[in-house]
Amino acid sequence: MNPLLLGSLTALGSAFGWAISTILIKVGMRSKSPVAVNIIRLYLVSIMYLAVLLSTGRLSEILSSKPEYLLAAFVSAQFGFVIGDYFYFNALNWMGVSRTVPITSTYPLWTMLWAVLFLSRRVYPHKVLGALLIVLAIVIVRRAEVKEDVDPRGFPFALLAPLSWSIAIIVMDWLTGYFDSFTLAGIRMLSAAIGASVFLPSKFSEIRNTTVREMTVLAGAAFFGLFLGQYLFVYSTKLVGSQVSAPVSAINPIITAALAILLLKEPPNSRIMEGLLLAVIGVLLVSL
């Protein structure tokens, strides 16, 4: 199969995984704080990756890697799954899925900027147009958030999440030249679990009281979002670069918003739907 087509399809697959994970996380957060949810899912997905890494002999690849590459993977994981997701989970909690996701979907815009500055990638006029449409989508969603009296803390958190994710993605893009896709995904998940452990003492009691149902829901979120979704995204990035994988994977807002309306009964809003439509058009232009 053509590498560009395969890379685009795997990025689309990661978008579906993230959309399902977002809905499950929203359900799992109803009685848990965002930090506790993040710790639980990172520990669960680390167990999943460790099982595969040990059974396939890939652990030796990690142990023989250069320290600077492992450090870069650790930094990428902190920006992606500890710092970025902390902002994301709080925004979800304060604003809801259908309001948060169109804003956080701007991470391809930042990724493109870093790709130009640090990886010498080209940017074409239609990509700039797509970026402008994404920014316009943010303005529309922001107006809807003010009008509907949503918790104002959510908006800056929703903006900081994609900025943090973009840093994680660009470092990961560079690392794909030195690691197998699954191994790199595993290193990042294990690193994220280590980083998130800083919050464990303050959240231990809350995590200990997690019910079987909550653990099952978060295990599903970990599998679809961090195991399947992240592996597909890393694989796509290795094939076609973050300037393609990030925009294509950003199609997940329309999937997530549809699931939120159908499953979580979040009411559709005209401004939110307009912003979502513009964001999707912008993403499609960027990915051409």
GUGUNU-8198 format. One record per residue: x, z, y of N, C-alpha, C, O in turn; residue in three letters. Coordinates in steps of 0.2 Angstrom, whole numbers, plus 5000, padded with zeros to 4 digits. Layout:
PT  n.px  n.pz  n.py  ca.px  ca.pz  ca.py  c.px  c.pz  c.py  o.px  o.pz  o.py  rest
PT     X     Z     Y      X      Z      Y     X     Z     Y     X     Z     Y   ALA
...
***
This chain:
PT  n.px  n.pz  n.py  ca.px  ca.pz  ca.py  c.px  c.pz  c.py  o.px  o.pz  o.py  rest
PT  5004  5000  4994   5000   5000   5000  5004  5000  5006  5010  5003  5006   MET
PT  5002  4997  5011   5006   4996   5018  5007  5003  5020  5002  5007  5021   ASN
PT  5013  5005  5022   5015   5012   5025  5010  5014  5031  5008  5020  5031   PRO
PT  5009  5009  5035   5005   5011   5041  4998  5013  5039  4995  5018  5041   LEU
PT  4995  5009  5034   4988   5010   5032  4988  5017  5028  4983  5021  5029   LEU
PT  4993  5018  5023   4993   5024   5020  4994  5030  5024  4991  5035  5023   LEU
PT  4998  5029  5029   4999   5035   5034  4993  5037  5038  4992  5042  5039   GLY
PT  4989  5031  5040   4983   5033   5043  4978  5036  5039  4974  5040  5041   SER
PT  4977  5034  5033   4972   5036   5028  4974  5044  5027  4969  5048  5026   LEU
PT  4980  5045  5026   4982   5052   5024  4981  5057  5030  4979  5063  5030   THR
PT  4982  5054  5036   4981   5058   5042  4973  5059  5043  4971  5064  5045   ALA
PT  4969  5054  5041   4962   5055   5041  4960  5060  5036  4955  5064  5037   LEU
PT  4963  5060  5030   4962   5065   5025  4963  5072  5028  4959  5077  5026   GLY
PT  4968  5073  5032   4970   5079   5034  4965  5081  5039  4963  5087  5040   SER
PT  4962  5077  5043   4956   5078   5048  4950  5081  5044  4947  5086  5047   ALA
PT  4949  5078  5039   4943   5081   5035  4944  5088  5032  4940  5092  5032   PHE
PT  4951  5089  5030   4952   5096   5028  4952  5101  5033  4950  5106  5032   GLY
PT  4954  5099  5039   4954   5104   5045  4947  5105  5047  4945  5111  5049   TRP
PT  4943  5100  5047   4936   5101   5049  4932  5106  5044  4929  5110  5047   ALA
PT  4933  5105  5038   4930   5110   5033  4933  5117  5034  4929  5121  5034   ILE
PT  4940  5117  5035   4943   5124   5036  4940  5127  5042  4939  5133  5042   SER
PT  4939  5123  5048   4937   5126   5054  4930  5129  5053  4928  5135  5056   THR
PT  4925  5126  5049   4919   5129   5048  4919  5135  5044  4916  5140  5045   ILE
PT  4923  5135  5039   4924   5141   5034  4927  5147  5038  4925  5152  5037   LEU
PT  4932  5145  5043   4935   5150   5047  4930  5154  5051  4930  5160  5052   ILE
PT  4926  5150  5054   4921   5152   5059  4916  5157  5055  4914  5162  5058   LYS
PT  4914  5155  5049   4910   5159   5045  4914  5166  5043  4911  5171  5043   VAL
PT  4920  5165  5041   4924   5171   5039  4926  5175  5044  4928  5181  5043   GLY
PT  4925  5173  5051   4927   5177   5057  4922  5182  5059  4923  5186  5063   MET
PT  4916  5181  5056   4910   5185   5058  4911  5193  5058  4908  5196  5062   ARG
PT  4915  5195  5054   4916   5202   5054  4924  5204  5054  4925  5210  5052   SER
PT  4928  5199  5056   4935   5200   5056  4938  5198  5062  4935  5193  5065   LYS
PT  4943  5201  5065   4946   5199   5071  4950  5192  5069  4952  5191  5063   SER
PT  4952  5188  5074   4956   5182   5073  4962  5183  5070  4965  5179  5066   PRO
PT  4966  5188  5072   4973   5190   5069  4972  5191  5062  4976  5189  5058   VAL
PT  4967  5195  5060   4967   5197   5053  4965  5191  5049  4968  5190  5043   ALA
PT  4961  5187  5051   4959   5181   5048  4965  5176  5047  4966  5174  5041   VAL
PT  4969  5176  5052   4975   5172   5051  4980  5174  5046  4983  5171  5042   ASN
PT  4981  5181  5046   4986   5184   5041  4983  5183  5034  4987  5181  5030   ILE
PT  4977  5184  5033   4974   5183   5026  4975  5176  5024  4977  5175  5018   ILE
PT  4973  5171  5028   4974   5164   5026  4981  5162  5025  4982  5158  5020   ARG
PT  4985  5164  5029   4992   5163   5028  4995  5166  5022  4999  5162  5018   LEU
PT  4993  5172  5020   4996   5175   5014  4993  5171  5008  4997  5170  5003   TYR
PT  4987  5169  5008   4984   5166   5003  4987  5159  5002  4988  5157  4996   LEU
PT  4988  5155  5007   4991   5148   5006  4998  5149  5004  5001  5144  5001   VAL
PT  5002  5154  5006   5008   5155   5004  5009  5156  4996  5013  5153  4993   SER
PT  5004  5159  4994   5004   5160   4986  5003  5153  4983  5006  5152  4978   ILE
PT  4998  5149  4986   4997   5143   4983  5003  5138  4983  5005  5135  4978   MET
PT  5007  5138  4989   5013   5134   4989  5018  5137  4985  5022  5133  4982   TYR
PT  5019  5144  4985   5024   5146   4980  5023  5145  4973  5028  5143  4969   LEU
PT  5017  5145  4971   5015   5143   4964  5018  5136  4962  5021  5135  4957   ALA
PT  5016  5131  4967   5018   5124   4966  5026  5123  4966  5029  5120  4962   VAL
PT  5029  5126  4972   5036   5126   4973  5040  5128  4967  5045  5125  4965   LEU
PT  5038  5134  4964   5041   5137   4958  5040  5133  4952  5045  5132  4948   LEU
PT  5034  5130  4951   5033   5126   4945  5036  5119  4945  5037  5116  4939   SER
PT  5037  5117  4951   5040   5110   4951  5048  5110  4952  5051  5105  4953   THR
PT  5051  5116  4953   5058   5116   4954  5060  5115  4961  5066  5114  4963   GLY
PT  5055  5114  4966   5057   5113   4973  5060  5118  4977  5063  5117  4982   ARG
PT  5060  5124  4974   5062   5130   4977  5070  5129  4978  5072  5132  4983   LEU
PT  5073  5126  4974   5080   5125   4974  5082  5121  4981  5087  5122  4984   SER
PT  5078  5116  4982   5079   5112   4988  5079  5116  4995  5082  5115  4999   GLU
PT  5074  5121  4995   5074   5126   5000  5080  5130  5001  5083  5131  5006   ILE
PT  5082  5133  4995   5088   5137   4995  5095  5134  4997  5099  5137  4999   LEU
PT  5095  5127  4996   5101   5124   4997  5101  5120  5004  5106  5117  5006   SER
PT  5096  5121  5008   5095   5118   5014  5100  5121  5019  5102  5127  5019   SER
PT  5101  5117  5025   5105   5120   5030  5102  5125  5034  5096  5124  5035   LYS
PT  5105  5130  5036   5101   5136   5040  5098  5133  5046  5093  5136  5048   PRO
PT  5101  5129  5050   5098   5126   5056  5091  5123  5055  5087  5123  5059   GLU
PT  5091  5119  5049   5084   5116   5047  5079  5121  5045  5073  5120  5047   TYR
PT  5081  5126  5042   5076   5131   5040  5074  5135  5046  5068  5137  5047   LEU
PT  5079  5136  5051   5077   5139   5057  5072  5135  5061  5067  5138  5064   LEU
PT  5073  5129  5062   5069   5124   5065  5062  5124  5062  5057  5124  5066   ALA
PT  5061  5124  5055   5055   5125   5052  5051  5131  5053  5045  5131  5054   ALA
PT  5055  5137  5054   5052   5143   5056  5049  5143  5063  5044  5145  5064   PHE
PT  5053  5140  5067   5051   5140   5074  5044  5135  5075  5039  5137  5078   VAL
PT  5044  5130  5071   5039   5125   5071  5032  5129  5068  5027  5128  5071   SER
PT  5033  5133  5063   5028   5137   5060  5025  5142  5065  5019  5143  5065   ALA
PT  5029  5145  5069   5027   5150   5073  5022  5147  5079  5017  5150  5080   GLN
PT  5025  5141  5081   5021   5138   5086  5014  5135  5084  5009  5135  5087   PHE
PT  5015  5133  5077   5009   5130   5075  5004  5135  5072  4998  5134  5073   GLY
PT  5006  5140  5068   5001   5144   5064  5001  5151  5066  4996  5154  5064   PHE
PT  5005  5153  5071   5004   5160   5073  5002  5160  5080  4997  5163  5082   VAL
PT  5006  5157  5085   5004   5157   5092  4998  5152  5093  4993  5154  5096   ILE
PT  4999  5146  5091   4994   5141   5092  4987  5143  5089  4982  5143  5092   GLY
PT  4987  5145  5083   4981   5147   5080  4978  5154  5082  4972  5155  5082   ASP
PT  4982  5158  5085   4980   5164   5088  4975  5162  5094  4970  5165  5095   TYR
PT  4978  5157  5098   4974   5155   5104  4967  5151  5101  4962  5152  5104   PHE
PT  4968  5147  5096   4963   5143   5094  4957  5148  5091  4951  5147  5092   TYR
PT  4959  5153  5087   4954   5157   5084  4950  5161  5089  4944  5162  5089   PHE
PT  4954  5163  5094   4950   5167   5100  4946  5163  5104  4940  5165  5106   ASN
PT  4948  5156  5105   4943   5152   5108  4937  5150  5104  4932  5150  5107   ALA
PT  4938  5149  5098   4932   5148   5093  4927  5154  5094  4921  5153  5094   LEU
PT  4930  5160  5094   4926   5166   5094  4922  5167  5100  4917  5169  5100   ASN
PT  4925  5165  5106   4922   5166   5113  4918  5160  5115  4913  5160  5119   TRP
PT  4919  5154  5112   4916   5148   5115  4912  5144  5109  4907  5140  5111   MET
PT  4913  5145  5103   4910   5141   5098  4914  5135  5096  4918  5133  5100   GLY
PT  4912  5132  5090   4916   5127   5087  4915  5120  5091  4920  5117  5093   VAL
PT  4909  5119  5093   4907   5112   5096  4910  5112  5103  4911  5107  5106   SER
PT  4911  5118  5107   4914   5118   5113  4922  5118  5113  4925  5116  5117   ARG
PT  4925  5122  5108   4932   5123   5107  4935  5117  5105  4941  5115  5108   THR
PT  4933  5113  5100   4936   5108   5096  4938  5102  5101  4943  5099  5100   VAL
PT  4933  5100  5105   4935   5094   5110  4941  5095  5114  4944  5091  5116   PRO
PT  4942  5102  5116   4947   5104   5120  4954  5104  5116  4959  5101  5118   ILE
PT  4953  5107  5111   4960   5108   5107  4962  5101  5104  4967  5101  5101   THR
PT  4957  5096  5104   4959   5090   5101  4964  5086  5105  4966  5080  5103   SER
PT  4966  5089  5111   4970   5085   5115  4978  5086  5113  4982  5083  5116   THR
PT  4979  5089  5107   4986   5090   5105  4990  5083  5104  4996  5083  5105   TYR
PT  4986  5078  5103   4990   5071   5102  4993  5069  5109  4998  5066  5109   PRO
PT  4989  5071  5115   4992   5069   5121  4999  5073  5122  5003  5069  5125   LEU
PT  4999  5079  5121   5005   5083   5122  5011  5080  5117  5017  5079  5119   TRP
PT  5009  5079  5111   5013   5076   5106  5016  5070  5108  5022  5068  5107   THR
PT  5012  5065  5111   5015   5059   5113  5020  5060  5119  5025  5057  5119   MET
PT  5019  5065  5123   5024   5066   5129  5030  5068  5126  5036  5066  5128   LEU
PT  5030  5073  5121   5036   5075   5118  5040  5070  5114  5046  5070  5114   TRP
PT  5036  5066  5111   5039   5060   5107  5043  5055  5111  5048  5053  5109   ALA
PT  5040  5054  5117   5043   5050   5122  5050  5053  5125  5055  5050  5125   VAL
PT  5049  5059  5126   5055   5063   5129  5060  5065  5125  5066  5064  5126   LEU
PT  5059  5066  5118   5064   5069   5114  5065  5064  5108  5070  5065  5105   PHE
PT  5060  5060  5106   5061   5056   5100  5062  5048  5102  5062  5044  5098   LEU
PT  5062  5047  5109   5063   5040   5111  5057  5035  5109  5059  5029  5107   SER
PT  5051  5038  5108   5045   5033   5106  5043  5030  5112  5043  5032  5118   ARG
PT  5040  5024  5111   5037   5020   5117  5029  5022  5118  5026  5024  5113   ARG
PT  5027  5021  5124   5020   5023   5125  5017  5016  5129  5020  5014  5134   VAL
PT  5012  5014  5126   5009   5007   5129  5003  5009  5133  5000  5015  5133   TYR
PT  5001  5004  5138   4995   5006   5142  4989  5008  5139  4986  5013  5142   PRO
PT  4987  5006  5134   4981   5008   5131  4981  5015  5128  4976  5019  5128   HIS
PT  4987  5017  5127   4988   5024   5125  4987  5029  5131  4985  5034  5131   LYS
PT  4990  5026  5137   4989   5030   5143  4981  5031  5145  4979  5036  5147   VAL
PT  4978  5025  5144   4970   5025   5145  4967  5030  5140  4963  5034  5142   LEU
PT  4969  5030  5134   4966   5035   5129  4967  5042  5132  4963  5046  5131   GLY
PT  4973  5043  5134   4975   5050   5136  4971  5052  5142  4969  5058  5143   ALA
PT  4970  5047  5147   4965   5049   5153  4958  5050  5151  4955  5055  5153   LEU
PT  4956  5047  5146   4949   5048   5143  4949  5055  5140  4943  5059  5140   LEU
PT  4954  5057  5137   4954   5064   5134  4954  5069  5139  4950  5074  5138   ILE
PT  4958  5068  5144   4958   5073   5150  4951  5073  5153  4948  5079  5155   VAL
PT  4948  5067  5154   4941   5067   5157  4936  5071  5152  4931  5075  5155   LEU
PT  4937  5071  5146   4933   5074   5141  4934  5082  5142  4929  5086  5141   ALA
PT  4940  5084  5143   4941   5091   5145  4937  5094  5151  4934  5099  5151   ILE
PT  4937  5089  5156   4933   5091   5162  4926  5092  5161  4923  5097  5163   VAL
PT  4923  5087  5157   4916   5088   5156  4914  5094  5151  4909  5097  5153   ILE
PT  4918  5095  5146   4917   5101   5142  4918  5107  5146  4914  5112  5146   VAL
PT  4923  5108  5151   4924   5113   5155  4917  5115  5160  4915  5120  5161   ARG
PT  4915  5109  5162   4908   5110   5166  4903  5113  5162  4899  5117  5165   ARG
PT  4902  5110  5156   4897   5113   5152  4898  5120  5150  4893  5124  5150   ALA
PT  4904  5122  5149   4906   5129   5148  4904  5134  5154  4901  5139  5153   GLU
PT  4905  5132  5160   4904   5136   5166  4896  5136  5167  4893  5141  5168   VAL
PT  4893  5130  5166   4886   5130   5167  4882  5135  5162  4877  5138  5164   LYS
PT  4884  5135  5156   4881   5139   5151  4883  5146  5150  4881  5150  5146   GLU
PT  4887  5148  5155   4890   5155   5155  4893  5157  5149  4892  5163  5146   ASP
PT  4897  5153  5146   4901   5155   5140  4907  5159  5142  4909  5159  5148   VAL
PT  4909  5164  5138   4915   5168   5140  4921  5164  5143  4924  5160  5139   ASP
PT  4923  5166  5149   4928   5162   5152  4935  5162  5149  4939  5158  5151   PRO
PT  4936  5168  5145   4942   5168   5142  4944  5163  5137  4950  5161  5136   ARG
PT  4939  5160  5135   4940   5155   5130  4943  5148  5132  4947  5145  5128   GLY
PT  4942  5146  5138   4944   5140   5140  4952  5140  5141  4955  5135  5138   PHE
PT  4955  5144  5144   4963   5144   5144  4966  5145  5137  4971  5142  5136   PRO
PT  4963  5149  5133   4965   5149   5126  4964  5142  5122  4969  5140  5118   PHE
PT  4959  5139  5123   4958   5132   5120  4963  5127  5123  4965  5123  5119   ALA
PT  4965  5128  5129   4970   5123   5132  4977  5125  5129  4981  5120  5128   LEU
PT  4979  5131  5128   4985   5133   5126  4987  5132  5119  4992  5131  5116   LEU
PT  4981  5132  5115   4982   5130   5107  4985  5123  5106  4990  5123  5102   ALA
PT  4982  5118  5109   4985   5111   5108  4992  5110  5110  4996  5107  5108   PRO
PT  4994  5114  5116   5001   5114   5119  5006  5117  5114  5011  5114  5112   LEU
PT  5004  5122  5111   5008   5126   5106  5008  5121  5099  5014  5120  5096   SER
PT  5003  5118  5097   5003   5114   5091  5007  5108  5092  5011  5106  5087   TRP
PT  5007  5105  5098   5011   5099   5099  5019  5101  5099  5022  5096  5096   SER
PT  5021  5106  5101   5028   5108   5100  5029  5109  5092  5035  5107  5090   ILE
PT  5025  5112  5089   5026   5113   5081  5026  5106  5078  5030  5105  5074   ALA
PT  5022  5101  5080   5022   5095   5077  5028  5091  5078  5031  5087  5074   ILE
PT  5031  5091  5085   5036   5087   5086  5043  5089  5083  5047  5085  5081   ILE
PT  5043  5096  5082   5049   5099   5078  5048  5097  5071  5053  5095  5067   VAL
PT  5042  5097  5068   5041   5095   5061  5042  5087  5060  5045  5086  5055   MET
PT  5040  5083  5065   5042   5076   5065  5049  5075  5064  5051  5071  5059   ASP
PT  5053  5079  5067   5061   5078   5067  5063  5080  5060  5068  5077  5057   TRP
PT  5060  5086  5057   5062   5088   5051  5060  5084  5045  5063  5085  5039   LEU
PT  5055  5079  5046   5053   5075   5040  5059  5071  5037  5059  5068  5032   THR
PT  5064  5070  5042   5070   5066   5039  5074  5070  5035  5079  5067  5032   GLY
PT  5073  5076  5034   5078   5081   5030  5074  5084  5024  5078  5087  5020   TYR
PT  5068  5084  5024   5064   5087   5018  5059  5083  5015  5056  5078  5018   PHE
PT  5058  5084  5009   5052   5081   5005  5046  5084  5009  5046  5090  5011   ASP
PT  5040  5080  5009   5034   5082   5013  5031  5088  5010  5030  5093  5014   SER
PT  5031  5089  5004   5028   5095   5001  5032  5101  5002  5030  5107  5004   PHE
PT  5039  5100  5002   5043   5106   5003  5043  5108  5010  5043  5114  5011   THR
PT  5043  5103  5015   5043   5105   5022  5036  5109  5023  5036  5114  5027   LEU
PT  5031  5106  5021   5024   5110   5022  5025  5117  5019  5022  5122  5022   ALA
PT  5028  5118  5013   5028   5124   5010  5033  5129  5014  5031  5135  5015   GLY
PT  5038  5126  5017   5043   5131   5021  5039  5133  5027  5040  5139  5029   ILE
PT  5035  5129  5030   5032   5130   5036  5026  5136  5035  5025  5140  5039   ARG
PT  5023  5135  5029   5018   5140   5028  5021  5147  5026  5018  5152  5028   MET
PT  5026  5147  5022   5030   5153   5021  5032  5156  5027  5032  5162  5028   LEU
PT  5035  5152  5032   5038   5155   5038  5032  5158  5042  5033  5163  5046   SER
PT  5027  5154  5042   5021   5157   5046  5019  5163  5044  5017  5168  5048   ALA
PT  5018  5164  5037   5016   5171   5034  5021  5176  5036  5019  5182  5038   ALA
PT  5027  5175  5036   5032   5180   5038  5031  5182  5046  5031  5187  5047   ILE
PT  5030  5176  5050   5029   5178   5057  5023  5182  5058  5023  5186  5063   GLY
PT  5018  5180  5055   5011   5184   5056  5012  5191  5054  5007  5195  5056   ALA
PT  5016  5192  5049   5017   5199   5047  5019  5204  5052  5018  5210  5051   SER
PT  5021  5202  5058   5022   5207   5064  5016  5210  5065  5016  5216  5068   VAL
PT  5010  5207  5064   5003   5210   5066  5000  5214  5060  4995  5217  5061   PHE
PT  5004  5214  5055   5001   5217   5049  4999  5225  5050  4994  5227  5048   LEU
PT  5004  5229  5052   5003   5236   5053  4996  5238  5057  4993  5242  5055   PRO
PT  4995  5234  5062   4989   5236   5066  4983  5233  5063  4977  5235  5065   SER
PT  4983  5228  5058   4977   5225   5055  4976  5227  5048  4972  5224  5045   LYS
PT  4981  5231  5045   4981   5233   5038  4974  5236  5036  4971  5233  5031   PHE
PT  4971  5240  5040   4965   5243   5038  4959  5238  5037  4955  5238  5033   SER
PT  4959  5234  5042   4954   5229   5043  4955  5224  5037  4950  5222  5034   GLU
PT  4961  5222  5035   4962   5217   5030  4960  5220  5023  4958  5217  5019   ILE
PT  4962  5227  5022   4961   5230   5016  4953  5231  5015  4951  5231  5009   ARG
PT  4949  5231  5020   4942   5231   5019  4938  5224  5018  4932  5224  5019   ASN
PT  4942  5219  5017   4940   5212   5016  4935  5212  5010  4938  5214  5004   THR
PT  4929  5209  5010   4925   5209   5004  4927  5203  5000  4931  5198  5002   THR
PT  4925  5203  4994   4926   5197   4989  4923  5191  4992  4927  5186  4992   VAL
PT  4917  5191  4995   4914   5185   4999  4919  5182  5004  4920  5176  5005   ARG
PT  4921  5187  5008   4926   5185   5014  4932  5182  5011  4935  5177  5014   GLU
PT  4935  5185  5006   4941   5183   5004  4940  5176  5001  4945  5171  5001   MET
PT  4934  5175  4997   4933   5168   4994  4932  5163  5000  4935  5157  4999   THR
PT  4929  5164  5005   4928   5160   5011  4935  5158  5014  4936  5152  5015   VAL
PT  4939  5163  5015   4945   5162   5018  4950  5158  5014  4955  5155  5016   LEU
PT  4950  5159  5007   4954   5156   5002  4952  5148  5003  4956  5144  5002   ALA
PT  4945  5147  5003   4943   5140   5004  4946  5137  5011  4948  5131  5011   GLY
PT  4946  5141  5016   4949   5138   5022  4956  5137  5022  4959  5132  5025   ALA
PT  4960  5142  5018   4967   5141   5017  4969  5135  5013  4973  5131  5015   ALA
PT  4965  5133  5008   4966   5128   5004  4965  5121  5008  4969  5117  5008   PHE
PT  4959  5120  5011   4957   5114   5014  4961  5113  5020  4963  5107  5022   PHE
PT  4963  5118  5024   4966   5117   5031  4974  5118  5030  4977  5113  5033   GLY
PT  4976  5123  5027   4983   5124   5027  4987  5121  5020  4993  5119  5021   LEU
PT  4984  5120  5015   4987   5117   5009  4986  5110  5009  4991  5106  5009   PHE
PT  4980  5108  5008   4978   5101   5008  4979  5097  5014  4983  5092  5015   LEU
PT  4976  5100  5020   4976   5097   5026  4983  5096  5029  4985  5091  5031   GLY
PT  4987  5102  5028   4994   5101   5031  4999  5097  5027  5003  5094  5030   GLN
PT  4998  5097  5021   5002   5093   5017  5001  5085  5018  5006  5082  5019   TYR
PT  4995  5084  5019   4993   5077   5020  4995  5075  5027  4998  5069  5028   LEU
PT  4995  5080  5032   4998   5078   5039  5005  5077  5039  5008  5073  5042   PHE
PT  5009  5082  5035   5016   5081   5035  5018  5074  5032  5023  5071  5034   VAL
PT  5014  5073  5026   5016   5066   5023  5015  5060  5027  5018  5056  5027   TYR
PT  5009  5061  5031   5008   5055   5036  5013  5055  5041  5015  5049  5043   SER
PT  5015  5060  5044   5020   5060   5049  5027  5057  5046  5030  5054  5050   THR
PT  5028  5059  5040   5035   5056   5037  5034  5049  5036  5039  5045  5037   LYS
PT  5028  5046  5035   5027   5039   5034  5027  5035  5041  5030  5030  5041   LEU
PT  5023  5038  5046   5022   5034   5052  5024  5037  5058  5023  5034  5064   VAL
PT  5026  5043  5058   5028   5047   5064  5022  5051  5067  5016  5049  5066   GLY
PT  5024  5056  5071   5019   5060   5074  5015  5056  5080  5009  5058  5081   SER
PT  5017  5051  5082   5014   5047   5087  5008  5043  5084  5003  5041  5088   GLN
PT  5008  5042  5078   5002   5039   5074  4998  5045  5071  4992  5045  5071   VAL
PT  5001  5049  5067   4998   5054   5063  4994  5059  5067  4988  5061  5065   SER
PT  4996  5061  5073   4993   5066   5077  4986  5063  5080  4981  5066  5080   ALA
PT  4987  5057  5083   4980   5054   5086  4975  5053  5080  4969  5054  5081   PRO
PT  4977  5050  5075   4972   5049   5070  4969  5055  5067  4963  5055  5066   VAL
PT  4973  5060  5066   4971   5066   5063  4966  5070  5068  4962  5074  5066   SER
PT  4967  5068  5074   4963   5071   5080  4955  5069  5080  4951  5071  5084   ALA
PT  4954  5064  5075   4947   5062   5074  4943  5068  5071  4936  5067  5071   ILE
PT  4946  5073  5069   4942   5079   5066  4937  5082  5071  4932  5085  5068   ASN
PT  4937  5082  5077   4932   5085   5082  4925  5082  5080  4920  5086  5080   PRO
PT  4924  5076  5079   4918   5073   5078  4915  5076  5071  4909  5077  5070   ILE
PT  4920  5076  5066   4918   5079   5059  4916  5086  5060  4911  5089  5057   ILE
PT  4920  5090  5064   4919   5097   5065  4912  5099  5068  4908  5103  5067   THR
PT  4911  5095  5074   4905   5096   5078  4899  5095  5074  4894  5098  5075   ALA
PT  4899  5089  5070   4893   5088   5066  4892  5093  5061  4886  5095  5060   ALA
PT  4897  5096  5058   4896   5101   5053  4894  5107  5057  4890  5111  5054   LEU
PT  4896  5109  5063   4894   5115   5066  4887  5114  5068  4883  5119  5067   ALA
PT  4884  5109  5070   4877   5108   5072  4873  5108  5065  4868  5111  5066   ILE
PT  4875  5105  5060   4872   5105   5054  4872  5112  5050  4866  5114  5048   LEU
PT  4878  5115  5050   4878   5121   5045  4878  5127  5049  4875  5132  5047   LEU
PT  4881  5127  5055   4881   5134   5059  4875  5134  5064  4874  5139  5067   LEU
PT  4871  5129  5064   4865   5129   5069  4867  5129  5076  4863  5132  5080   LYS
PT  4873  5127  5078   4875   5127   5085  4871  5122  5089  4872  5116  5087   GLU
PT  4868  5123  5094   4864   5118   5098  4868  5113  5101  4873  5115  5104   PRO
PT  4866  5107  5100   4870   5101   5103  4868  5101  5111  4863  5103  5113   PRO
PT  4873  5100  5115   4873   5100   5122  4875  5093  5125  4880  5090  5122   ASN
PT  4871  5090  5130   4873   5083   5132  4880  5083  5134  4883  5078  5133   SER
PT  4882  5087  5138   4889   5087   5141  4894  5087  5136  4899  5084  5136   ARG
PT  4893  5092  5131   4897   5093   5126  4898  5086  5121  4903  5084  5120   ILE
PT  4892  5083  5120   4892   5077   5116  4895  5071  5120  4899  5067  5117   MET
PT  4894  5071  5127   4898   5066   5131  4905  5067  5131  4909  5062  5130   GLU
PT  4907  5073  5131   4915   5075   5131  4918  5073  5124  4923  5071  5124   GLY
PT  4914  5075  5119   4916   5073   5112  4917  5066  5111  4922  5064  5108   LEU
PT  4912  5062  5114   4912   5055   5113  4918  5052  5117  4922  5048  5114   LEU
PT  4920  5054  5123   4925   5052   5127  4932  5054  5123  4937  5050  5123   LEU
PT  4932  5060  5120   4938   5062   5117  4940  5058  5111  4945  5056  5110   ALA
PT  4934  5056  5107   4935   5052   5101  4938  5045  5103  4942  5042  5100   VAL
PT  4934  5042  5108   4937   5035   5111  4944  5035  5113  4948  5031  5111   ILE
PT  4946  5041  5117   4953   5041   5119  4957  5042  5113  4963  5039  5113   GLY
PT  4956  5045  5108   4960   5046   5102  4961  5039  5099  4966  5038  5096   VAL
PT  4955  5036  5098   4956   5029   5095  4960  5024  5099  4964  5020  5096   LEU
PT  4960  5024  5105   4964   5020   5109  4972  5022  5109  4976  5018  5108   LEU
PT  4973  5029  5108   4980   5031   5108  4983  5029  5101  4989  5028  5100   VAL
PT  4978  5029  5096   4981   5027   5089  4982  5020  5088  4984  5018  5082   SER
PT  4979  5016  5092   4980   5008   5091  4988  5007  5091  4989  5001  5090   LEU
***
